[in-house]
Amino acid sequence: MGDYVKIILDKNAGFCFGVKNAVAQTLRTINENPNKKIFTYGPLIHNRHVTEDLKTKGVEEINNLTDIEYNNSLIIIRSHGVPKSLLKEIVNKGFQYVDCTCPFVSRIHRIVEEKYDDGYKIVIVGDKNHPEVIGINGWCNNEAIIIDDEKMVDKLPYYDKICLVAQTTFSKNLWHSIKERVKDKFINADIFDTICNATENRQKSVTELAQKVDVMLVIGGLNSSNTIKLYEIAKHLCPNTYHLESAEDLPKETIMKAETIGITAGASTPDWINKEVIEKMEDFNNENIMEEYEKSFKSLHLGETVIGTVISLNDEEVFVNIGYKADGIIKKEDLTWDMEMKVSDLVNVGDEIEVKVVSINDGEGNVVLSKKLVDADKNWYKLEYAYNEKTSVPGVVKEIVKGGGIVEIYGIKTFMPASLFDIKYVDNLDSFKNDKIDVRIIEFNKNNRKVIVSHKDYLLDEKEKKANEFWTNAEVGQRIVGEVKRITDFGAFVDVGGVDGLIHISELSYSRIEHPSEVVKPGDKVEVVILALDKDNNKISLGLKQTMPEPWSTLENKYNIGDIIEVKVVRFTNFGAFVEVEPGVDGLVHISQISDKRIAKPSDVLKIGETIKVKIIDINIPEKKMSLSIREVDQ
Ligand code: SF4
């Protein structure tokens, strides 16, 4: 080994997202189910060390459900996935399962199932013996055609509807040529590029690394196809390339002479095997290689802002390469404050993003990152601007706390006192939780990061804006729509847009009413006519009855002199009794027309509210007068 040895670990080495997920879920399942017998359907990953470790934890590998003798069994489905029929069989046999199928593989299952049901011929580009391909075929009733080179496309019969998917680890170049051939032959082919970028990224970075080093070590299971592929790529560029399963396989002589050593690892190789390899290299020459290895990574500090590249994502998380020995994870809630957005609408694989380090280790070896915090830093100026310019900003009520609530604005947490949630007093703030509301910033202190906001101020501003708009545009005689806010004995107050107007009781209806509540109630939306405006005193008089036909105007040809009609006695005067002919139309029975006998006053004979028969003896519509007689009814 040279005087100074440089170790470079490939930034994409080791567990991919799907494998990391499967191993973490399996370890969690073991811990959470101490009384269950746990099996993996096939080896969890292609790594002898991991499978042996699982064995010591009591996990057994099966390749057939008949291998299970225990009732209380739980089966782990590995990241490759399985046919749909196998999941059904597990359930039918009364076993439980934990599905660790990689989300990228599950997506292929969904595509294949949907397209098969829709009458498409499914063609899978991949290795027909690979468990992932066998699993995919099981989601289209095992009727897929499996191809792995372009010539096989020429032999395919013609199908009207064809759907092409790829094994996630298939060679990108070969996929492209097969895909082009399929496009030429099948005009309507539905093609889904389902190759996983984890593989491509790892292959790309090993291509770069192998050209810069004296010795290249490719760590991973001897039967792992993706590790073998890495070895082949590296060997082509660096003749001193070795495929190792563990530190035991290190080529000591070659290592001792090397000055620069590159290390990569297959998708199924855990970090601890990489470390073991490096520790063993230290033993060769007592050099502190581990230190060098650690140095090859960036150091990270809590709260630090770093730039990373998105390596994969799913509905809940984004995985980011930040040049550190472990990948970073951004959970959806740390990515955006708009939880209705989809992760895939916000970032794409390959994007460079600025993130803040929230935790160096989430317990599963990942660095926890937040994009929201970086955005929040950048968004302080937006809050400052909104404060200075007195403009409103959108927020979400995240939490109700003592004395108020936490409102998140552009990822920044602000406080809203209870009294500022609404114009009126709010009894229970819980009803605001998770509400999206607009607020005004009423206190802003960037130095101690204190921001006080008010929804009430926003509402008052809006009210004022609407009121100004009303006074600018309102005219007497105009018809407008408003909402009844409150009722008193003398009328109803109606919000006509930031201002309240009054419909006096006499303007509510053409018929006589005792109380406004006979016509309207709070919350009613009503069309009204502006009767008078007094801006100086902020008074608006409204009329409701003016929006309805005037009752006398509808009487033409309805009643004739001599008609006998039923009416209701409504009011007495010295000279007779007023009766209601119909709502809004009163007639008079003169005292002389009430009875054949002489009477002192109408109440001697009639009662208020009584229904009586009368004869029409005169009608004058323009003057709104109708003369009626009781005496003449029988004549
Ligand atoms: S290689 Fe890609 S598809 Fe396969 S398990 Fe890993 S992340 Fe999932």
Residues whose N, C-alpha, C, O or C-beta is under 5 A from the ligand:
A	BS01	SF4	C16 F17 G18 V19 S79 C102 F104 V105 T168 C196 A198
